[in-house]
């Protein structure tokens, strides 16, 4: 997977965290919560995204499992709280984008095992 999705999700979390901390009165940052709970969630997701940015696939299985669990739980929580109309719009968008980016990288496959499990290519022009 390209690291562009990881980088953009990381940047959106960092900009949102800095903006709600220092510039909470600006109109755009009023669409996000400045509570400490949301700040901690943003920090956790940003740290996972940063770790995924600096490491190269294939990542360790334990790290992929933990990041996948975090992505599923944050994504489910964000959807449930958004449907209950208790989460601001920018928090919803940034948390769901970050959870999706983390979830995609948690599903990566080990390239060596993918090559072993791939069927042999056929020489027939009808079979791709």
Kinemage of the C-alpha trace (Angstrom):
@kinemage 1
@onewidth
@group {chain A} dominant
@subgroup {mainchain}
@vectorlist {calphas} color= white
{ca unk a 1} P 0.000 0.000 0.000
{ca unk a 2} L 1.207 3.450 -0.753
{ca unk a 3} L 2.160 5.480 2.266
{ca unk a 4} L 0.131 8.413 0.961
{ca unk a 5} L -3.017 7.315 2.802
{ca unk a 6} L -1.034 6.903 6.013
{ca unk a 7} L 0.641 10.281 5.594
{ca unk a 8} L -2.591 12.148 4.850
{ca unk a 9} L -4.393 10.550 7.791
{ca unk a 10} L -1.460 11.318 10.069
{ca unk a 11} L -1.336 14.934 8.906
{ca unk a 12} L -5.076 15.408 9.381
{ca unk a 13} L -4.839 14.154 12.960
{ca unk a 14} L -1.819 16.321 13.746
{ca unk a 15} L -3.375 19.441 12.224
{ca unk a 16} L -6.626 18.794 14.061
{ca unk a 17} L -4.845 18.176 17.366
{ca unk a 18} L -2.718 21.325 17.075
{ca unk a 19} L -5.634 23.395 15.824
{ca unk a 20} L -8.054 22.409 18.578
{ca unk a 21} L -5.377 22.917 21.218
{ca unk a 22} L -4.035 26.321 20.205
{ca unk a 23} L -6.664 27.778 17.860
{ca unk a 24} L -9.945 26.503 19.319
{ca unk a 25} L -11.786 29.750 18.536
{ca unk a 26} L -11.162 29.598 14.783
{ca unk a 27} L -14.375 28.689 12.935
{ca unk a 28} L -12.985 25.564 11.258
{ca unk a 29} L -11.758 24.088 14.534
{ca unk a 30} L -15.125 24.691 16.158
{ca unk a 31} L -16.289 21.702 14.112
{ca unk a 32} L -14.049 19.484 16.274
{ca unk a 33} L -14.039 18.815 19.970
{ca unk a 34} L -11.212 20.175 22.080
{ca unk a 35} L -11.818 17.840 25.021
{ca unk a 36} L -8.900 15.893 26.422
{ca unk a 37} L -10.562 12.570 25.601
{ca unk a 38} L -10.578 13.328 21.882
{ca unk a 39} L -7.016 14.633 22.137
{ca unk a 40} L -5.885 11.311 23.624
{ca unk a 41} L -7.680 9.352 20.903
{ca unk a 42} L -5.993 11.513 18.256
{ca unk a 43} L -2.592 10.981 19.906
{ca unk a 44} L -3.040 7.200 19.995
{ca unk a 45} L -4.077 7.043 16.347
{ca unk a 46} L -1.323 9.436 15.284
{ca unk a 47} L 1.296 7.357 17.079
{ca unk a 48} L 0.105 4.165 15.391
{ca unk a 49} L 0.104 5.912 12.012
{ca unk a 50} L 3.600 7.269 12.653
{ca unk a 51} L 4.865 3.790 13.539
{ca unk a 52} L 3.357 2.450 10.346
{ca unk a 53} L 4.961 5.258 8.359
{ca unk a 54} L 8.477 4.559 9.632
{ca unk a 55} L 8.287 0.762 9.380
{ca unk a 56} L 8.250 -1.202 6.162
{ca unk a 57} L 6.033 -4.169 5.287
{ca unk a 58} L 5.806 -6.921 6.301
{ca unk a 59} L 5.217 -5.672 9.816
{ca unk a 60} L 5.221 -7.947 12.838
{ca unk a 61} L 2.058 -9.993 13.260
{ca unk a 62} L 1.417 -8.773 16.823
{ca unk a 63} L 1.648 -5.135 15.717
{ca unk a 64} L -0.766 -5.814 12.846
{ca unk a 65} L -3.242 -7.543 15.147
{ca unk a 66} L -3.130 -4.766 17.753
{ca unk a 67} L -3.427 -2.022 15.153
{ca unk a 68} L -6.314 -3.874 13.509
{ca unk a 69} L -8.125 -4.129 16.829
{ca unk a 70} L -7.587 -0.420 17.450
{ca unk a 71} L -8.858 0.407 13.949
{ca unk a 72} L -11.994 -1.706 14.348
{ca unk a 73} L -12.787 -0.382 17.804
{ca unk a 74} L -12.164 3.290 16.920
{ca unk a 75} L -14.080 2.964 13.655
{ca unk a 76} L -17.051 1.277 15.303
{ca unk a 77} L -17.057 3.735 18.172
{ca unk a 78} L -16.866 6.726 15.804
{ca unk a 79} L -19.773 5.447 13.726
{ca unk a 80} L -21.924 4.723 16.788
{ca unk a 81} L -21.243 8.087 18.418
{ca unk a 82} L -21.781 9.916 15.122
{ca unk a 83} L -25.155 8.230 14.615
{ca unk a 84} L -26.084 9.332 18.124
{ca unk a 85} L -25.192 12.917 17.068
{ca unk a 86} L -22.604 13.305 19.812
{ca unk a 87} L -19.414 13.658 17.742
{ca unk a 88} L -18.448 16.776 15.779
{ca unk a 89} L -17.994 16.536 12.012
{ca unk a 90} L -14.209 16.975 11.787
{ca unk a 91} L -13.623 14.394 14.492
{ca unk a 92} L -15.822 11.910 12.653
{ca unk a 93} L -14.021 12.416 9.351
{ca unk a 94} L -10.515 12.329 10.792
{ca unk a 95} L -11.099 9.334 13.065
{ca unk a 96} L -12.793 7.271 10.364
{ca unk a 97} L -10.084 8.082 7.820
{ca unk a 98} L -7.371 7.144 10.290
{ca unk a 99} L -9.138 3.947 11.307
{ca unk a 100} L -9.495 2.987 7.641
{ca unk a 101} L -5.809 3.663 6.934
{ca unk a 102} L -4.720 1.642 9.965
{ca unk a 103} L -7.141 -1.153 9.063
{ca unk a 104} L -5.835 -1.419 5.512
{ca unk a 105} L -2.245 -1.701 6.672
{ca unk a 106} L -3.254 -4.269 9.294
{ca unk a 107} L -4.518 -6.504 6.483
{ca unk a 108} L -1.240 -6.543 4.561
{ca unk a 109} L 0.105 -9.859 3.434
{ca unk a 110} L 3.603 -11.240 3.807
{ca unk a 111} L 5.039 -11.090 0.252
{ca unk a 112} L 6.876 -14.429 0.558
{ca unk a 113} L 3.759 -16.337 1.607
{ca unk a 114} L 1.729 -14.652 -1.134
{ca unk a 115} L 4.228 -15.870 -3.754
{ca unk a 116} L 4.108 -19.425 -2.407
{ca unk a 117} L 0.298 -19.545 -2.419
{ca unk a 118} L -0.083 -18.026 -5.885
{ca unk a 119} L -0.970 -20.561 -8.587
{ca unk a 120} L 1.346 -21.094 -11.514
{ca unk a 121} L 0.704 -18.923 -14.562
{ca unk a 122} L -0.866 -20.655 -17.481
{ca unk a 123} L 0.508 -20.421 -21.012
{ca unk a 124} L -2.989 -20.505 -22.464
{ca unk a 125} L -4.056 -17.167 -23.988
{ca unk a 126} L -7.598 -17.695 -22.691
{ca unk a 127} L -6.575 -17.854 -19.037
{ca unk a 128} L -5.142 -14.727 -17.509
